[in-house]
């Protein structure tokens, strides 16, 4: 206890004494001052200081909730019973005080009753010294003290020397010891226990197993009873020793079990940490694989959308092809209609030419050359028309073949147009450029055809001019003939006026007929020329259309070739892309298989660790069973020892009884025994 705390204790002592109207004892203050200067801590030593009742009450109040003092020494203080009762009443709630020394205070009945009540309620006292107090002279009060001792659960050492305890007090004390299970040391020296009290103590030791030290010298107890009591104490000591050994072993086993549990818990925690880490790794790998699968699904969705766009574009191209097919059919219908018109016109023209030939075979000998030339031209035109018909037929065959090829390649185009749509834009540009080139070529051809038509027109005009010159020549010849006829008529007017008149009339009629015929011939010539011009125009239009169709067919062929090449390239790209995607999928599958293999390895490790943990738990269980079996064997040995000790005790009692009987019989048989009988 520090100096400051001791000063506070002194001040509180003085203050409480003043409150109660009592003077603080100088001896107590002086002793407290001396205690402040000593080095002992936790000891309240007021020995040989006579304490009044007020001082006891104040000290009880100070020590009621004190946590500093563990030893209280009040020997030879001449404490009254009321003062002791007040002090002990306040100490009921103290949980720190371990030792109380009340030696030489001449306690009476009330003091012993106060001690019994204190022992009943205290929870911290382990040692009590009551030497030189004459407690045994007050039998009822000592009984109350013994009852408190029987109920006590903390006291280990009790000193009752020189307390005038007789055999009845010893019996009461033995009854208390039978119920008490904590007292280990008891000092009963220099009392009046006697043989009866000694035998009561001997019988008490048969049930009390905790008393390890008992002092009984100076109590008029026979040596054999003392030996029996010593044997009981020794048995208790052995039993306590065995109990301590078993307790130590049990503590060691408990520590080992706790260590094993801690080790297993640590291993289990490490295992759980590894499992959590592996689970986190597995979750990470699953998340990464899920991300990869998501990316692949997105790529597949992109490819799917791309394929859908290509299918839409293919449908558009199919619609364009159907429109081109309709255009080709329309052009074929127009071509067939033109052929029919040309054949009908040709038949009409042939009929008219035959009529003209029949009519003008005799009269128009000079025009035969022109007619033959015209016929030759007509034959040339016919040959051209035939050639055009053959070309048309060939074109129709080509168109039919192209239709077949288109029907055959439409399926391929449907399959390959998906790949060709990406380059369709580029092809559109190329097609526009080619279309521009084609328009330029078409413009050149148109210019060439216009030049050719102009040349043909010029040749026709030249022919017309020639025909007009021939007509003029014929008219001049007619005029010359008229003049000659007029001259001849004038010359032979006189001679053959009648014949002239007749011939003139005939000539006039014949000239009228000739003029009519010439007029009809000129009209038929004009009609033939117009018809020829119309046919030339139609032939030019047909040639233009034929050129356009051939150009369109060639452009379609080129486009089909380009589309086939593009489809081949697209097919190769598709095969390459499919190969790449297949390789990527195989790589991903290999990676996933490797991850699955690692996960399988981790699972095998986890199962191996679980098996190891199970084996370790089984081993620990076996160890615990072994330890329990060892404990059971030790308990069995202890029980056997107890039985052996009991048997030895019974044998000793039997021997003691035999020895006592022998001694008694010897005493009775001896002369000393006979004299005693006489007396």
C-alpha positions in Angstrom: 0.0 0.0 0.0 1.4 3.4 -0.9 2.0 6.3 1.4 -0.8 8.3 -0.2 -3.3 5.5 0.3 -2.2 5.0 3.9 -2.7 8.7 4.6 -6.1 8.5 3.1 -6.9 5.5 5.3 -5.8 7.4 8.4 -7.8 10.4 7.4 -10.9 8.3 6.8 -10.4 6.5 10.1 -10.2 9.9 11.9 -13.2 11.2 9.9 -15.4 8.3 10.7 -14.5 8.3 14.4 -15.4 11.9 14.6 -18.7 11.3 12.8 -19.6 8.7 15.4 -18.6 11.0 18.3 -15.6 8.8 19.4 -12.0 9.8 19.7 -9.6 8.0 17.4 -7.2 5.8 19.3 -3.7 7.1 19.4 -2.3 3.6 19.4 -4.1 2.9 16.2 -3.0 6.1 14.5 0.6 5.5 15.7 0.5 1.9 14.3 -0.9 3.2 11.0 1.9 5.8 10.8 4.4 3.0 11.4 2.8 0.9 8.8 3.2 3.7 6.3 7.0 3.6 6.8 7.3 -0.2 6.5 7.8 -2.1 3.2 5.0 -4.7 3.8 2.1 -4.3 1.3 -1.4 -5.5 2.0 -0.9 -6.2 5.7 -3.0 -4.4 8.3 -1.1 -5.2 11.6 -2.7 -3.9 14.7 -1.4 -6.7 17.1 -1.1 -5.9 20.8 -3.2 -2.7 20.3 -6.3 -2.7 22.5 -9.2 -1.8 20.1 -12.4 -0.3 21.4 -15.8 -1.2 20.0 -16.0 2.1 18.0 -12.6 1.5 16.5 -13.7 -2.0 15.5 -16.9 -0.6 13.8 -14.9 2.1 12.0 -12.3 -0.4 10.8 -15.1 -2.7 9.6 -16.6 0.2 7.6 -13.2 1.0 6.2 -12.5 -2.6 5.2 -16.0 -3.3 3.9 -15.2 -2.5 0.3 -11.4 -2.3 0.6 -9.3 -4.0 -2.1 -5.8 -3.3 -0.6 -5.4 -5.4 2.5 -5.1 -9.2 2.2 -3.9 -9.9 5.8 -5.4 -8.5 9.0 -3.4 -9.2 12.2 -5.4 -8.5 15.4 -3.6 -10.8 17.9 -3.7 -9.8 21.6 -5.9 -6.8 21.0 -8.5 -7.5 23.7 -11.4 -7.1 21.3 -14.8 -7.4 22.8 -17.4 -9.7 21.4 -19.6 -6.8 20.2 -16.6 -5.1 18.6 -15.6 -8.4 16.9 -19.2 -9.0 15.7 -19.4 -5.4 14.2 -16.0 -5.9 12.5 -16.9 -9.3 11.1 -20.4 -8.1 10.0 -18.8 -5.4 7.8 -16.2 -7.9 6.4 -19.0 -10.1 4.8 -18.8 -8.1 1.6 -15.0 -7.9 1.4 -13.6 -10.1 -1.4 -9.9 -9.5 -1.0 -9.1 -10.4 2.6 -7.2 -13.8 2.8 -5.9 -14.1 6.3 -7.2 -13.1 9.7 -5.2 -13.5 13.0 -7.3 -13.2 16.2 -4.8 -14.9 18.5 -5.1 -14.2 22.3 -8.4 -12.2 22.3 -10.2 -14.3 24.9 -13.3 -14.6 22.7 -16.6 -15.8 24.2 -19.9 -17.0 22.9 -20.9 -14.0 20.9 -17.5 -13.8 19.3 -17.7 -17.5 18.3 -21.2 -16.9 16.9 -19.9 -13.9 14.9 -17.0 -16.1 13.6 -19.5 -18.8 12.5 -21.7 -16.3 10.7 -18.6 -14.7 9.0 -17.4 -18.1 7.9 -20.8 -18.8 6.5 -20.8 -15.7 4.2 -17.1 -15.0 3.4 -15.9 -15.7 -0.1 -12.2 -14.9 0.1 -10.8 -16.0 3.5 -8.3 -18.9 3.3 -6.5 -18.8 6.7 -7.9 -18.1 10.2 -5.9 -18.1 13.4 -7.8 -18.4 16.7 -5.1 -19.5 19.2 -5.6 -18.9 22.9 -9.3 -17.9 22.8 -11.1 -20.5 24.9 -13.8 -21.1 22.2 -14.5 -24.7 23.4 -15.8 -23.5 26.8 -19.0 -22.3 25.2 -20.5 -25.4 23.7 -23.5 -23.9 21.9 -21.6 -21.0 20.5 -18.9 -23.5 19.3 -21.6 -25.5 17.6 -22.7 -22.4 15.7 -19.0 -21.8 14.8 -18.8 -25.4 13.5 -21.9 -24.9 11.4 -20.3 -21.9 9.8 -17.2 -23.9 9.1 -19.3 -26.7 7.5 -20.9 -24.2 5.1 -17.6 -22.5 4.3 -16.1 -23.0 0.8 -12.8 -21.1 0.9 -11.0 -21.7 4.2 -7.9 -23.9 3.9 -6.1 -23.4 7.2 -7.6 -23.2 10.7 -5.6 -22.7 13.9 -7.5 -23.7 17.1 -4.7 -24.2 19.6 -5.4 -23.8 23.3 -9.1 -23.2 23.0 -10.3 -25.7 25.7 -12.1 -27.9 23.1 -13.4 -31.1 24.8 -14.6 -34.3 23.2 -18.1 -32.8 22.5 -16.5 -29.8 20.7 -14.3 -32.3 18.8 -17.5 -34.3 17.7 -19.1 -31.0 16.5 -15.9 -30.2 14.7 -15.9 -33.6 13.1 -19.5 -33.2 11.9 -18.4 -29.9 10.3 -15.4 -31.5 8.7 -17.6 -34.2 7.2 -19.4 -31.5 5.2 -16.5 -29.2 4.6 -14.5 -29.9 1.4 -11.9 -27.2 1.4 -10.0 -27.2 4.7 -6.6 -28.8 4.4 -4.7 -27.8 7.6 -6.2 -28.0 11.1 -4.2 -27.3 14.3 -5.9 -28.7 17.5 -2.9 -28.9 19.8 -3.2 -28.4 23.5 -6.9 -28.9 23.9 -9.0 -31.4 25.9 -10.2 -33.7 23.1 -9.4 -37.0 24.8 -9.9 -40.5 23.5 -13.5 -40.1 22.5 -12.8 -37.0 20.6 -9.8 -38.7 19.0 -12.0 -41.7 17.9 -14.5 -39.1 16.5 -11.8 -37.5 14.5 -10.6 -41.0 13.3 -14.1 -41.8 12.1 -14.4 -38.4 10.5 -11.3 -39.0 8.4 -13.1 -41.9 6.8 -15.4 -39.4 5.0 -13.2 -36.3 4.8 -10.8 -36.6 1.9 -9.4 -33.1 1.9 -7.7 -32.7 5.3 -4.0 -33.1 4.7 -2.4 -31.9 8.0 -3.8 -32.4 11.5 -1.9 -31.5 14.7 -3.3 -33.3 17.9 -0.5 -33.3 20.4 -1.3 -32.4 24.0 -4.9 -33.7 23.8 -4.7 -36.9 25.9 -5.3 -39.2 22.9 -3.8 -42.7 22.8 -1.0 -43.5 20.5 -2.9 -46.1 18.5 -5.7 -43.5 17.8 -3.0 -41.0 16.8 -1.5 -43.6 14.6 -4.8 -44.3 13.0 -5.4 -40.6 12.5 -2.0 -40.3 11.0 -2.8 -43.2 8.7 -6.0 -41.4 7.6 -4.1 -38.2 7.0 -1.5 -40.1 5.0 -4.3 -41.7 3.0 -5.7 -38.2 2.3 -2.2 -37.0 1.4 -1.7 -39.9 -1.0 -5.2 -39.4 -2.3 -4.5 -35.7 -2.8 -1.2 -36.5 -4.4 -2.8 -38.9 -6.8 -5.5 -36.4 -7.4 -3.0 -33.7 -8.1 -1.1 -36.1 -10.4 -4.3 -37.0 -12.2 -5.2 -33.4 -12.3 -1.8 -32.5 -13.6 -2.1 -35.2 -16.2 -5.5 -34.2 -17.1 -4.3 -30.6 -17.4 -1.5 -31.8 -19.6 -3.9 -33.8 -21.6 -6.2 -30.9 -21.9 -3.4 -28.7 -22.9 -2.3 -31.3 -25.5 -5.9 -31.5 -26.7 -6.1 -27.7 -26.8 -2.8 -27.6 -28.7 -4.1 -30.2 -31.1 -7.4 -28.3 -31.5 -5.5 -25.1 -32.1 -3.2 -26.9 -34.5 -6.2 -28.4 -36.3 -8.0 -25.1 -36.3 -4.9 -23.5 -37.7 -4.6 -26.2 -40.4 -8.3 -25.9 -41.1 -8.0 -22.2 -41.4 -5.0 -22.5 -43.7 -6.9 -25.1 -45.7 -9.9 -22.8 -45.8 -7.7 -19.9 -46.9 -6.2 -22.1 -49.7 -9.7 -23.2 -50.7 -10.9 -19.6 -50.7 -7.8 -18.6 -52.8 -8.5 -21.5 -55.2 -12.2 -20.6 -55.2 -11.2 -17.0 -56.0 -8.9 -18.2 -58.8 -11.7 -20.4 -60.1 -14.1 -17.5 -60.0 -11.6 -15.3 -61.8 -11.0 -18.0 -64.4 -14.8 -18.5 -64.8 -15.3 -14.7 -65.1 -12.5 -14.5 -67.7 -13.9 -17.4 -69.6 -17.4 -15.9 -69.4 -16.0 -12.6 -70.7 -14.3 -14.5 -73.6 -17.5 -16.4 -74.3 -19.4 -13.1 -74.3 -16.8 -11.6 -76.7 -17.2 -14.7 -78.9 -21.0 -14.4 -78.8 -20.7 -10.7 -79.7 -18.4 -11.7 -82.6 -20.9 -14.3 -83.7 -23.7 -11.8 -83.4 -21.7 -9.4 -85.6 -21.1 -12.2 -88.1 -24.8 -13.0 -88.0 -25.8 -9.4 -88.6 -23.2 -9.3 -91.4 -24.7 -12.5 -92.9 -28.2 -11.0 -92.6 -27.1 -7.8 -94.4 -25.5 -9.9 -97.1 -28.7 -12.0 -97.4 -30.6 -8.7 -97.8 -28.2 -7.5 -100.4 -28.5 -10.8 -102.2 -32.2 -10.5 -102.2 -31.8 -7.0 -103.7 -29.4 -8.5 -106.4 -32.0 -11.2 -107.0 -34.7 -8.5 -107.6 -32.3 -6.7 -109.9 -31.7 -10.0 -111.8 -35.4 -10.6 -112.1 -35.8 -7.1 -113.5 -33.0 -7.7 -116.0 -34.7 -11.0 -116.9 -37.9 -9.1 -117.5 -36.1 -6.6 -119.6 -34.5 -9.4 -121.7 -37.9 -11.0 -122.2 -39.3 -7.6 -123.2 -36.5 -7.1 -125.6 -36.9 -10.6 -127.0 -40.6 -9.9 -127.5 -39.8 -6.6 -129.3 -37.2 -8.5 -131.4 -39.7 -11.2 -132.4 -42.3 -8.5 -133.2 -39.7 -6.7 -135.3 -38.8 -9.9 -137.1 -42.5 -10.5 -137.9 -42.8 -6.9 -139.1 -39.7 -7.3 -141.2 -40.8 -10.6 -142.6 -44.3 -9.2 -143.5 -42.7 -6.1 -145.0 -40.2 -8.3 -146.9 -43.1 -10.4 -148.3 -45.0 -7.3 -149.3 -41.9 -5.8 -150.9 -41.1 -9.1 -152.7 -44.6 -9.1 -154.1 -44.3 -5.5 -155.2 -40.9 -6.2 -156.7 -42.2 -9.2 -158.6 -45.1 -7.1 -159.9 -42.7 -4.3 -160.8 -40.5 -6.8 -162.5 -43.3 -8.3 -164.5 -44.6 -4.9 -165.4 -41.4 -3.2 -166.2 -39.4 -6.2 -167.6 -40.0 -5.1 -171.2 -40.4 -1.4 -170.8 -37.7 -0.7 -168.3 -34.6 -2.4 -169.8 -32.5 0.6 -168.9 -33.6 0.5 -165.3 -32.8 -3.2 -165.0 -29.3 -2.4 -163.9 -30.6 -0.1 -161.2 -33.2 -2.6 -160.3 -30.6 -5.4 -160.3 -28.4 -3.2 -158.2 -31.4 -2.5 -156.0 -32.1 -6.2 -156.0 -28.5 -6.9 -155.1 -28.8 -4.3 -152.3 -32.0 -5.9 -151.3 -30.3 -9.3 -151.4 -27.5 -7.7 -149.4 -30.0 -6.3 -146.9 -31.7 -9.7 -146.9 -28.4 -11.3 -146.2 -27.8 -8.8 -143.5 -31.3 -9.4 -142.2 -30.5 -13.1 -142.3 -27.3 -12.5 -140.5 -29.2 -10.3 -138.0 -31.7 -13.1 -137.7 -28.9 -15.6 -137.1 -27.3 -13.2 -134.7 -30.7 -12.8 -133.0 -31.1 -16.5 -132.9 -27.6 -16.8 -131.6 -28.3 -14.1 -129.1 -31.5 -15.8 -128.2 -29.6 -19.0 -127.7 -27.0 -17.1 -125.7 -29.8 -15.5 -123.7 -31.3 -18.9 -123.2 -28.0 -20.3 -122.2 -27.4 -17.2 -120.0 -30.8 -17.8 -118.5 -29.8 -21.4 -117.8 -26.5 -20.2 -116.5 -28.3 -17.6 -114.5 -30.6 -20.2 -113.1 -27.7 -22.5 -112.4 -25.6 -19.7 -110.9 -28.5 -18.1 -109.0 -28.2 -20.7 -106.4 -24.4 -20.2 -106.3 -25.0 -16.5 -106.3 -27.4 -16.8 -103.4 -24.7 -18.7 -101.5 -21.9 -16.5 -102.7 -23.6 -13.1 -102.8 -23.3 -13.1 -99.0 -19.6 -12.9 -99.4 -19.8 -10.6 -102.5 -21.7 -7.9 -100.8 -18.7 -6.3 -99.1 -17.1 -5.6 -102.4 -20.3 -4.6 -103.9 -19.7 -1.0 -103.1 -16.3 -1.2 -104.8 -17.9 -3.0 -107.7 -20.5 -0.3 -107.8 -17.8 2.2 -108.3 -16.1 0.0 -110.8 -19.5 -0.6 -112.5 -20.1 3.1 -112.6 -16.7 3.6 -114.1 -17.3 0.8 -116.5 -20.8 2.2 -117.2 -19.2 5.5 -117.9 -16.7 3.8 -120.2 -19.6 1.8 -121.7 -21.6 5.0 -122.2 -18.5 6.5 -123.8 -18.1 3.4 -126.0 -21.8 3.5 -126.7 -21.5 7.1 -127.6 -18.6 6.3 -129.9 -20.6 3.5 -131.5 -23.6 5.8 -131.8 -21.3 8.3 -133.5 -19.9 5.6 -135.7 -23.4 4.4 -136.5 -24.6 8.0 -137.2 -21.6 8.4 -139.4 -22.4 5.1 -141.1 -26.1 6.2 -141.4 -25.0 9.5 -142.8 -22.8 7.7 -145.3 -25.7 5.4 -146.2 -27.9 8.5 -146.5 -25.3 10.1 -148.7 -25.2 7.0 -150.8 -29.0 6.9 -151.0 -29.0 10.6 -151.9 -26.4 9.8 -154.5 -28.6 7.0 -155.8 -31.6 9.3 -155.7 -29.5 11.9 -157.6 -28.6 9.2 -160.1 -32.2 8.1 -160.4 -33.1 11.8 -160.9 -30.4 12.1 -163.5 -31.7 9.0 -165.2 -35.2 10.5 -164.9 -33.9 13.7 -166.4 -32.2 11.7 -169.0 -35.4 9.9 -169.7 -37.3 13.1 -169.7 -34.7 14.6 -172.1 -35.0 11.5 -174.2 -38.8 11.9 -174.0 -38.4 15.6 -175.0 -36.0 14.6 -177.8 -38.4 11.9 -178.8 -41.2 14.4 -178.7 -39.2 16.8 -180.8 -38.2 14.1 -183.2 -41.8 13.0 -183.2 -42.9 16.6 -183.8 -40.3 16.9 -186.5 -41.3 13.6 -188.0 -44.9 14.6 -187.6 -44.2 18.0 -189.1 -42.2 16.3 -191.9 -44.7 13.6 -192.5 -47.7 15.7 -191.6 -48.7 16.0 -195.0 -48.0 12.5 -196.0 -49.4 10.6 -193.2 -51.6 13.1 -191.4 -54.2 10.5 -190.8 -51.6 8.0 -189.7 -50.1 10.8 -187.7 -53.3 11.6 -186.1 -53.8 7.9 -185.4 -50.2 7.4 -184.3 -50.4 10.7 -182.4 -53.4 9.5 -180.7 -51.8 6.2 -180.1 -48.6 7.9 -179.1 -50.5 10.2 -176.8 -52.3 7.3 -175.4 -49.1 5.4 -175.2 -47.2 8.4 -173.7 -50.1 8.8 -171.2 -49.8 5.2 -170.3 -46.1 5.6 -170.1 -46.4 8.7 -168.0 -48.9 6.9 -165.8 -46.5 4.0 -165.6 -43.6 6.3 -165.0 -45.6 8.1 -162.4 -46.6 4.8 -160.8 -43.0 3.6 -161.1 -41.7 6.8 -159.5 -44.4 6.5 -156.8 -43.4 2.8 -156.3 -39.7 3.9 -156.3 -40.4 6.6 -153.8 -42.4 4.1 -151.7 -39.6 1.5 -152.1 -37.1 4.1 -151.1 -39.1 5.2 -148.2 -39.7 1.6 -147.2 -35.9 0.9 -147.7 -35.2 4.0 -145.5 -37.7 2.8 -142.9 -36.1 -0.7 -143.1 -32.7 0.9 -142.9 -33.9 2.9 -139.9 -35.4 -0.2 -138.3 -32.3 -2.2 -139.1 -30.2 0.6 -137.6 -32.5 0.6 -134.5 -32.3 -3.2 -134.4 -28.5 -3.1 -134.8 -28.4 -0.4 -132.0 -30.6 -2.6 -129.9 -28.6 -5.6 -130.8 -25.4 -3.8 -129.9 -26.9 -2.6 -126.7 -28.1 -6.1 -125.9 -24.8 -7.6 -126.8 -23.1 -4.9 -124.8 -25.5 -5.6 -121.9 -24.9 -9.3 -122.2 -21.2 -8.9 -122.3 -21.4 -6.5 -119.4 -23.6 -9.1 -117.6 -21.0 -11.7 -118.5 -18.2 -9.6 -117.3 -20.2 -8.8 -114.1 -21.0 -12.5 -113.7 -17.3 -13.3 -114.2 -16.4 -10.5 -111.7 -19.0 -11.7 -109.3 -17.8 -15.3 -109.7 -14.3 -14.2 -109.0 -15.4 -12.1 -106.1 -17.5 -15.0 -104.8 -14.4 -17.2 -105.2 -12.3 -14.7 -103.3 -15.1 -14.4 -100.8 -15.3 -18.1 -100.5 -11.5 -18.3 -100.0 -11.8 -15.5 -97.4 -14.7 -17.3 -95.8 -12.7 -20.5 -95.7 -9.7 -18.5 -94.3 -12.0 -16.8 -91.7 -13.6 -20.0 -90.8 -10.2 -21.6 -90.4 -9.0 -18.7 -88.3 -12.2 -18.8 -86.2 -11.8 -22.6 -85.9 -8.2 -22.3 -84.9 -9.2 -19.6 -82.3 -12.0 -21.8 -81.0 -9.6 -24.7 -80.8 -7.1 -22.5 -79.0 -9.8 -21.3 -76.6 -11.1 -24.9 -76.2 -7.5 -26.0 -75.4 -7.1 -23.1 -73.0 -10.4 -24.0 -71.3 -9.4 -27.6 -71.2 -6.1 -26.6 -69.6 -8.1 -24.5 -67.1 -10.4 -27.5 -66.5 -7.4 -29.7 -66.0 -6.0 -27.2 -63.4 -9.4 -27.0 -61.7 -9.5 -30.8 -61.7 -6.0 -30.8 -60.1 -7.2 -28.2 -57.6 -10.2 -30.4 -56.8 -8.0 -33.4 -56.4 -5.8 -31.4 -54.1 -8.9 -30.2 -52.1 -10.1 -33.8 -51.9 -6.6 -34.9 -50.8 -6.5 -32.2 -48.2 -10.0 -33.2 -47.1 -8.9 -36.9 -46.8 -5.8 -35.7 -45.0 -8.0 -33.7 -42.6 -10.3 -36.6 -42.1 -7.3 -38.9 -41.4 -5.9 -36.3 -39.0 -9.3 -35.9 -37.3 -9.5 -39.7 -37.1 -6.0 -39.8 -35.7 -6.9 -37.1 -33.2 -10.0 -38.9 -32.3 -8.0 -42.1 -31.7 -5.6 -40.1 -29.6 -8.5 -38.7 -27.6 -9.9 -42.2 -27.2 -6.4 -43.4 -26.1 -6.2 -40.6 -23.6 -9.7 -41.3 -22.3 -8.8 -44.9 -22.0 -5.7 -44.0 -20.1 -7.7 -41.7 -17.9 -10.2 -44.5 -17.3 -7.4 -46.9 -16.5 -5.9 -44.4 -14.1 -9.3 -43.9 -12.5 -9.7 -47.7 -12.3 -6.2 -47.8 -10.7 -7.3 -45.0 -8.3 -10.4 -46.9 -7.4 -8.4 -50.1 -6.8 -6.0 -48.1 -4.6 -9.0 -46.7 -2.7 -10.3 -50.2 -2.3 -6.9 -51.4 -1.2 -6.6 -48.5 1.3 -10.0 -49.3 2.6 -9.1 -53.0 2.9 -5.9 -52.0 4.7 -7.8 -49.7 7.0 -10.2 -52.5 7.8 -7.3 -54.8 8.4 -5.7 -52.2 10.7 -8.9 -51.8 12.5 -9.3 -55.5 12.8 -5.7 -55.8 14.0 -6.2 -52.9 16.5 -9.3 -54.6 17.8 -7.4 -57.9 18.1 -4.6 -56.1 19.8 -7.0 -54.3 22.2 -8.7 -57.6 23.0 -5.3 -59.2 23.6 -4.2 -56.3 25.8 -7.4 -56.5 27.8 -7.2 -60.2 28.1 -3.6 -59.9 29.2 -4.5 -57.2 31.7 -7.3 -59.4 33.1 -5.1 -62.4 33.3 -2.2 -60.5 35.0 -2.1 -60.1 38.8 -2.5 -56.3 38.3 -5.8 -57.0 36.6 -7.0 -59.2 39.5 -6.1 -56.6 42.0 -8.0 -54.0 39.9 -10.9 -56.3 39.8 -10.8 -56.7 43.6 -10.8 -53.0 44.0 
